Amino acid sequence: MMLTTASFFNHTMKNTYNLRSIAAQAITQVLEQGQSLSTVIPELQQRVSDKDKALLQELCFGVMRVLPQLEWFITQLMAKPLKGKQRIFHYLIMVGLYQLIYTRIPEHAALAETVNGAINLKRPQLKGLINGVLRQFQRQQQELIERENNHASQYLHPQWLLERIQKSYPENWQNIVDANNQKPPMWLRVNQRYHTVNEYFTLLEEANIEAALDADHPYAIRLLSPCPVNCLPGFDQGWVTIQDRSAQGCAALLNPCNEESILDLCAAPGGKTTHILEIAPKSKVLAIDIDEQRLKRVKENLQRLNLYAVVKAGDGRFPHEWAAGEQFDRILLDAPCSATGVIRRHPDIKWLRRNEDIDQLVTLQSEILDAIWPYLKKSGTLVYATCSILPQENNEQIKAFLERHSDAVLSSETGSQEKPGTQIIPEIAGGDGFFYARITKQ
């Protein structure tokens, strides 16, 4: 019987943990049990030393990023795949392959630690198999990589998603796929209650942190290499927040004002909630999210930035349950979506999402839009946003909404009636994929 999460951790805590076996366990939880890395990794990182936290994340996210490639290599190296009770060792071999191809870990160390993972997972009899597969890869690495370059797995996306991207972006689909397959850039949002962007850029220079300004985004700075948040000047004091450049556009487009009543719907983890309050600290913000666990992050972010909002759990389809009849001057709806614009940040999305999910999400988005529209005051502003690049969730969704509501008027700064909204596609050194539409009520 495969180790349960509890029994696995009981075992590893009694013995010196093996980081590769923990990574294999995380990958198993994602690919076999449908959990997300953003849920699995924080819990696992509590069980490793501080120096190993980043490596655990790198191994898990890295395997998810290049999963089809690793699967193809294993099919070339093994006559029969490991299944059932032994599936976790399939993922342990993947962790070993990823280290050999993509990290600077010395090969002897990567091999030894990966092979020893079988001991921590209570299958020492599989050490020989794992060692043999990895050593065979070492011998054939150049040949296998050359052959794999001509294989469909090179795109590192499931076929259904690749086809959707190709259909939606026939001219530049390959650029999007390439951007999705990169490690994401680290963007900062400067809290201008403390410093201007230029002032904070100077602080980064003084701390020997290389960065670049972005003329098109008034709050954004891109780090040339990611760094721990505790190295950022004034992070604990709220001087800066980690937030992608594209996501920063939501609050700027909403243009909140002091004394206004503002709804941030689907607010977790709170990046946009806090941005609204940085721009308009005297506004009255209600932050709603359906996930009570993720609302803890909203409260933590508000506390770090010394900001206040009312935070409640609630379903966007049923505002009568949490709005108490109140109407809002402005509403920001960061709608539940496929997250196809942030794959480089969450590569497990490619393997957790299914083609049939898209129609279900489109229905959910339209239900939330229709439900909250009556809660926007006359002359009020609603910003609809997603971190998706699929037209069904974005401009097609908004076009249908405008046709259903004669009192909804699209702002000219976000597209046209024929193709409403602003679509951003992911760029290697730019922002994530994102969509915005700004609508006012006549």
Phi and psi in degrees as a GROMACS rama.xvg file:
@    title "Ramachandran Plot"
@    xaxis  label "Phi"
@    yaxis  label "Psi"
@TYPE xy
-63.9415  143.744  MET-2
-60.1771  133.357  LEU-3
-74.4806  165.304  THR-4
-56.9571  -45.1893  THR-5
-64.424  -48.1815  ALA-6
-67.5944  -34.1782  SER-7
-61.4181  -47.3252  PHE-8
-70.2635  -35.738  PHE-9
-58.051  -41.7179  ASN-10
-67.0309  -47.5496  HIS-11
-68.5204  -30.0658  THR-12
-73.3203  -27.125  MET-13
-75.675  -22.5526  LYS-14
-121.557  167.938  ASN-15
-62.5813  124.719  THR-16
-69.7088  154.818  TYR-17
-114.619  115.398  ASN-18
-61.8388  -36.1447  LEU-19
-67.8856  -37.13  ARG-20
-69.6568  -32.8935  SER-21
-67.0865  -40.7488  ILE-22
-61.9557  -42.2053  ALA-23
-62.8634  -37.008  ALA-24
-64.3321  -42.7238  GLN-25
-61.5319  -45.0456  ALA-26
-64.3624  -37.8159  ILE-27
-61.4434  -43.1912  THR-28
-62.7841  -33.96  GLN-29
-74.705  -54.1187  VAL-30
-81.6938  -25.559  LEU-31
-102.363  -25.9633  GLU-32
-115.309  -3.5499  GLN-33
75.6079  17.0857  GLY-34
-84.2805  157.98  GLN-35
-95.1863  152.068  SER-36
-61.281  -34.2607  LEU-37
-65.3142  -21.1536  SER-38
-89.4113  -41.5639  THR-39
-75.3813  -45.5498  VAL-40
-62.1761  -48.3595  ILE-41
-56.4768  -38.4373  PRO-42
-66.5865  -42.9041  GLU-43
-68.4717  -33.9019  LEU-44
-65.3366  -22.6773  GLN-45
-69.377  -15.0997  GLN-46
-104.836  7.64988  ARG-47
-125.683  165.049  VAL-48
-69.1525  160.541  SER-49
-57.3045  -37.8887  ASP-50
-70.1064  -20.0176  LYS-51
-95.7173  -8.73121  ASP-52
-59.8054  -46.8309  LYS-53
-66.6773  -38.0366  ALA-54
-67.4679  -38.9392  LEU-55
-59.6434  -44.6119  LEU-56
-64.0306  -42.6621  GLN-57
-61.4766  -43.2819  GLU-58
-65.4698  -44.3676  LEU-59
-70.3525  -48.7022  CYS-60
-66.1269  -37.6828  PHE-61
-63.7501  -44.6702  GLY-62
-60.6313  -41.8771  VAL-63
-64.7441  -33.5763  MET-64
-67.4905  -38.1931  ARG-65
-117.11  27.3051  VAL-66
-50.9527  -49.0253  LEU-67
-61.4889  -34.7562  PRO-68
-64.3756  -46.4298  GLN-69
-64.8555  -38.8271  LEU-70
-60.9609  -42.2057  GLU-71
-64.9627  -42.2495  TRP-72
-59.3075  -42.1097  PHE-73
-64.7616  -37.5687  ILE-74
-64.0889  -28.8775  THR-75
-80.3317  -23.2015  GLN-76
-99.6692  -17.6735  LEU-77
-127.382  137.215  MET-78
-69.7312  -37.7899  ALA-79
-132.572  135.144  LYS-80
-71.739  154.673  PRO-81
-79.4675  129.42  LEU-82
-129.469  171.969  LYS-83
57.2696  -122.845  GLY-84
-62.1663  -25.6157  LYS-85
-96.3968  7.59338  GLN-86
-60.3883  -35.0592  ARG-87
-60.3527  -28.5663  ILE-88
-77.3062  -24.0704  PHE-89
-59.4018  -44.9478  HIS-90
-73.6708  -29.2719  TYR-91
-63.7879  -41.524  LEU-92
-62.0061  -39.8471  ILE-93
-58.4001  -43.2127  MET-94
-59.4571  -41.0067  VAL-95
-63.7999  -45.2075  GLY-96
-61.2959  -43.466  LEU-97
-59.3721  -42.3861  TYR-98
-61.5463  -43.8603  GLN-99
-65.018  -33.9625  LEU-100
-89.7555  -41.2939  ILE-101
-116.226  -4.52017  TYR-102
-119.675  167.667  THR-103
-96.1454  11.1392  ARG-104
-61.8573  130.079  ILE-105
-53.1854  137.664  PRO-106
-58.1424  -39.4915  GLU-107
-64.2094  -35.9638  HIS-108
-71.7767  -42.4604  ALA-109
-60.387  -43.6878  ALA-110
-64.1628  -50.5889  LEU-111
-61.6785  -45.9017  ALA-112
-67.2874  -37.7287  GLU-113
-67.6759  -45.9124  THR-114
-61.2545  -40.9818  VAL-115
-68.2442  -17.5298  ASN-116
-58.6107  -29.8919  GLY-117
-63.1077  -32.1982  ALA-118
-67.8268  -46.9751  ILE-119
-62.9573  -27.5288  ASN-120
-92.2949  13.2452  LEU-121
63.0024  32.6523  LYS-122
-133.901  60.6465  ARG-123
-60.0802  -22.4285  PRO-124
-66.7406  -13.7066  GLN-125
-92.7185  0.198422  LEU-126
-57.0236  -43.4592  LYS-127
-63.3404  -41.58  GLY-128
-62.3288  -48.6968  LEU-129
-63.2888  -44.2627  ILE-130
-61.2198  -42.982  ASN-131
-64.4317  -42.4462  GLY-132
-64.2034  -44.787  VAL-133
-69.1075  -37.8682  LEU-134
-70.1268  -35.4832  ARG-135
-63.2314  -39.3545  GLN-136
-62.5718  -42.4199  PHE-137
-55.9774  -42.5003  GLN-138
-68.5981  -33.8509  ARG-139
-108.184  10.2642  GLN-140
-53.5564  -51.3478  GLN-141
-62.2382  -44.4996  GLN-142
-63.6123  -43.4577  GLU-143
-65.0971  -40.9041  LEU-144
-66.0042  -39.9663  ILE-145
-63.7793  -41.0427  GLU-146
-68.473  -38.0408  ARG-147
-67.4617  -28.6324  GLU-148
-61.6835  -21.2047  ASN-149
-101.052  11.8586  ASN-150
-105.954  153.8  HIS-151
-60.1324  -22.4908  ALA-152
-65.5149  -12.2942  SER-153
-60.5182  -23.6928  GLN-154
-79.7316  -18.3459  TYR-155
61.3711  28.7483  LEU-156
-130.044  149.033  HIS-157
-64.305  150.119  PRO-158
-59.653  -41.1656  GLN-159
-61.9453  -40.3625  TRP-160
-72.7147  -40.2714  LEU-161
-57.9733  -42.3897  LEU-162
-66.2392  -38.838  GLU-163
-64.3651  -42.6297  ARG-164
-65.8188  -42.7345  ILE-165
-62.2835  -40.3777  GLN-166
-68.1329  -38.9484  LYS-167
-78.0796  -29.5957  SER-168
-133.624  66.8527  TYR-169
-61.029  -25.4091  PRO-170
-85.6256  -32.5646  GLU-171
-134.53  27.3347  ASN-172
-60.6903  -34.126  TRP-173
-69.2428  -34.6389  GLN-174
-62.909  -39.5896  ASN-175
-64.4982  -46.1574  ILE-176
-61.968  -42.4595  VAL-177
-60.9131  -43.8852  ASP-178
-63.564  -40.101  ALA-179
-60.569  -29.418  ASN-180
-88.1846  -0.083002  ASN-181
-91.7591  163.209  GLN-182
-72.1748  142.133  LYS-183
-76.7108  147.629  PRO-184
-71.3895  157.261  PRO-185
-103.038  117.548  MET-186
-108.232  143.972  TRP-187
-113.662  146.716  LEU-188
-112.026  116.93  ARG-189
-81.2566  128.795  VAL-190
-81.174  104.262  ASN-191
-78.6422  4.13258  GLN-192
-70.7174  -18.3194  ARG-193
-113.101  -44.7665  TYR-194
-144.8  151.878  HIS-195
-75.1359  166.946  THR-196
-59.9326  -42.1578  VAL-197
-64.9936  -38.8218  ASN-198
-64.4103  -42.281  GLU-199
-71.2711  -33.5156  TYR-200
-59.1168  -39.5906  PHE-201
-64.144  -39.7062  THR-202
-62.0383  -38.8188  LEU-203
-64.2969  -42.531  LEU-204
-59.8414  -42.7627  GLU-205
-64.9949  -27.2388  GLU-206
-90.1647  8.05677  ALA-207
59.6284  36.4014  ASN-208
-107.305  115.346  ILE-209
-76.4168  134.457  GLU-210
-148.918  171.09  ALA-211
-138.578  139.373  ALA-212
-82.3613  160.818  LEU-213
-128.887  110.356  ASP-214
-63.9692  -24.3359  ALA-215
-88.454  -7.92254  ASP-216
-127.969  114.113  HIS-217
-69.7503  -12.9416  PRO-218
-114.435  -3.73976  TYR-219
-103.001  140.566  ALA-220
-134.854  134.939  ILE-221
-103.549  128.864  ARG-222
-80.8627  137.125  LEU-223
-73.7878  -25.0715  LEU-224
-138.985  134.495  SER-225
-59.6833  150.738  PRO-226
-144.007  158.592  CYS-227
-61.7537  145.132  PRO-228
-62.2812  -29.1864  VAL-229
-71.5123  -7.41624  ASN-230
-89.1528  -12.1076  CYS-231
-80.3159  130.02  LEU-232
-55.9437  126.668  PRO-233
68.0394  18.6273  GLY-234
-60.0011  -46.5823  PHE-235
-66.264  -22.787  ASP-236
-87.9364  0.262022  GLN-237
85.346  18.5432  GLY-238
-72.5647  -22.4173  TRP-239
-153.566  152.638  VAL-240
-130.972  145.863  THR-241
-82.0788  115.384  ILE-242
-158.135  131.756  GLN-243
-60.529  150.254  ASP-244
-55.8111  -44.0681  ARG-245
-64.9925  -41.0733  SER-246
-64.1656  -29.2858  ALA-247
-65.4467  -20.9932  GLN-248
-68.6061  -20.4502  GLY-249
-63.1179  -54.5551  CYS-250
-66.9738  -36.0723  ALA-251
-62.6029  -40.7649  ALA-252
-70.4498  -33.9724  LEU-253
-63.9073  -34.2068  LEU-254
55.3495  57.981  ASN-255
-68.6734  152.431  PRO-256
-126.362  152.234  CYS-257
-59.427  148.434  ASN-258
75.094  -7.32658  GLU-259
-78.2741  155.585  GLU-260
-95.5547  121.22  SER-261
-128.288  133.828  ILE-262
-106.365  124.218  LEU-263
-107.334  105.706  ASP-264
-101.812  135.932  LEU-265
63.2773  56.2585  CYS-266
-83.4775  -25.1513  ALA-267
-64.4644  143.414  ALA-268
-90.0597  8.46403  PRO-269
108.073  4.65801  GLY-270
-60.4575  -41.9787  GLY-271
-78.0947  -33.625  LYS-272
-57.5705  -49.7084  THR-273
-69.3399  -32.0386  THR-274
-65.8944  -41.2371  HIS-275
-55.8782  -44.7406  ILE-276
-75.78  -25.6173  LEU-277
-67.4713  -38.0681  GLU-278
-75.2458  -40.9755  ILE-279
-132.309  77.5677  ALA-280
-65.0635  -17.4644  PRO-281
-100.397  10.2099  LYS-282
-76.4706  159.321  SER-283
-103.676  104.694  LYS-284
-105.891  130.508  VAL-285
-109.467  118.687  LEU-286
-105.449  119.81  ALA-287
-119.106  136.318  ILE-288
-149.497  149.255  ASP-289
-76.9929  -19.7383  ILE-290
-99.9743  106.267  ASP-291
-63.6411  -35.5692  GLU-292
-63.004  -43.4783  GLN-293
-70.9217  -21.8292  ARG-294
-65.7236  -21.9262  LEU-295
-60.6798  -37.3985  LYS-296
-65.159  -37.3755  ARG-297
-59.4841  -47.3517  VAL-298
-63.8917  -39.6103  LYS-299
-63.7086  -42.1645  GLU-300
-66.9071  -40.4964  ASN-301
-61.6529  -41.9878  LEU-302
-64.9134  -44.1353  GLN-303
-61.7783  -36.3806  ARG-304
-91.8002  0.744869  LEU-305
56.4874  49.149  ASN-306
-122.784  161.38  LEU-307
-128.706  133.707  TYR-308
-145.279  155.126  ALA-309
-79.8051  126.125  VAL-310
-117.68  123.495  VAL-311
-137.36  150.612  LYS-312
-86.3754  135.572  ALA-313
-171.888  157.968  GLY-314
-96.526  125.886  ASP-315
-61.1427  -20.7776  GLY-316
-77.0272  -15.7847  ARG-317
-128.783  64.5308  PHE-318
-64.6079  -20.6015  PRO-319
-62.8581  -19.573  HIS-320
-80.2131  -20.8854  GLU-321
-132.065  -12.367  TRP-322
-89.3651  -15.3452  ALA-323
52.8706  36.9041  ALA-324
77.1443  1.30631  GLY-325
-73.5866  145.133  GLU-326
-109.255  156.702  GLN-327
-121.186  146.807  PHE-328
-70.9827  -35.7326  ASP-329
-143.524  144.13  ARG-330
-130.229  129.004  ILE-331
-108.413  115.433  LEU-332
-109.131  102.155  LEU-333
-91.7756  87.3994  ASP-334
-70.1438  148.256  ALA-335
-58.959  134.171  PRO-336
-151.424  -177.623  CYS-337
-72.4589  -15.4757  SER-338
60.1131  27.7525  ALA-339
-72.3009  -8.59246  THR-340
-89.1523  -10.1046  GLY-341
-121.295  28.4849  VAL-342
-59.8767  -35.5891  ILE-343
-65.8258  -26.3295  ARG-344
-84.819  -28.4395  ARG-345
-133.865  71.9205  HIS-346
-63.8345  -17.4506  PRO-347
-68.6456  -15.7283  ASP-348
-54.5499  -38.0154  ILE-349
-59.5748  -30.034  LYS-350
-105.079  -14.8638  TRP-351
-91.4907  -33.399  LEU-352
-77.9868  149.352  ARG-353
-124.291  155.613  ARG-354
-56.5334  -40.7298  ASN-355
-69.3631  -14.8121  GLU-356
-65.1891  -29.562  ASP-357
-63.6479  -47.8598  ILE-358
-61.6881  -37.636  ASP-359
-65.6647  -39.6868  GLN-360
-67.7473  -38.8343  LEU-361
-60.3634  -42.4589  VAL-362
-63.2173  -45.4219  THR-363
-61.2637  -44.058  LEU-364
-59.7083  -44.6519  GLN-365
-67.0671  -36.1481  SER-366
-63.7106  -41.8171  GLU-367
-67.8319  -44.3333  ILE-368
-57.0324  -48.4471  LEU-369
-65.6527  -34.9616  ASP-370
-70.831  -36.5268  ALA-371
-91.7124  -14.37  ILE-372
-56.1652  -42.0407  TRP-373
-64.1328  -14.933  PRO-374
-91.6446  3.52729  TYR-375
-95.8113  131.028  LEU-376
-66.1664  157.65  LYS-377
-59.868  139.144  LYS-378
69.9402  6.61591  SER-379
-78.3734  169.405  GLY-380
-119.804  132.661  THR-381
-118.592  130.135  LEU-382
-110.215  119.627  VAL-383
-98.1976  128.627  TYR-384
-137.886  146.455  ALA-385
-140.183  158.997  THR-386
-102.076  45.4729  CYS-387
-115.722  156.509  SER-388
-114.969  8.67937  ILE-389
-91.6619  126.341  LEU-390
-58.0204  -31.9761  PRO-391
-59.6769  -33.2127  GLN-392
-88.837  -11.1362  GLU-393
-118.353  -100.063  ASN-394
-66.3295  -32.5893  ASN-395
-67.6051  -37.3753  GLU-396
-62.9548  -46.1193  GLN-397
-70.9944  -36.6208  ILE-398
-60.1944  -42.9628  LYS-399
-65.9674  -37.9725  ALA-400
-64.2774  -44.5129  PHE-401
-62.8047  -34.6051  LEU-402
-69.9326  -29.7964  GLU-403
-80.4529  -23.7355  ARG-404
-124.788  104.565  HIS-405
-69.2626  -19.2076  SER-406
-91.7725  7.18225  ASP-407
-98.7199  126.804  ALA-408
-124.562  126.058  VAL-409
-76.1234  133.47  LEU-410
-68.661  136.751  SER-411
-64.3691  -19.3128  SER-412
-78.0578  -7.61886  GLU-413
-124.804  66.7999  THR-414
89.4464  -165.737  GLY-415
-125.125  169.829  SER-416
-61.14  -34.0294  GLN-417
-73.812  -39.3959  GLU-418
-134.248  77.8255  LYS-419
-73.2054  147.569  PRO-420
97.6877  166.96  GLY-421
-114.671  118.842  THR-422
-103.497  124.291  GLN-423
-107.508  133.343  ILE-424
-104.609  150.916  ILE-425
-64.2598  139.642  PRO-426
-126.361  145.311  GLU-427
-56.4387  -44.618  ILE-428
-107.323  12.189  ALA-429
-111.621  -149.344  GLY-430
-89.0837  173.741  GLY-431
-72.8591  169.505  ASP-432
-70.638  132.43  GLY-433
-154.77  158.265  PHE-434
-137.508  137.639  PHE-435
-132.13  146.052  TYR-436
-140.185  131.146  ALA-437
-107.58  124.41  ARG-438
-126.699  136.414  ILE-439
-112.692  155.433  THR-440
-99.724  122.425  LYS-441
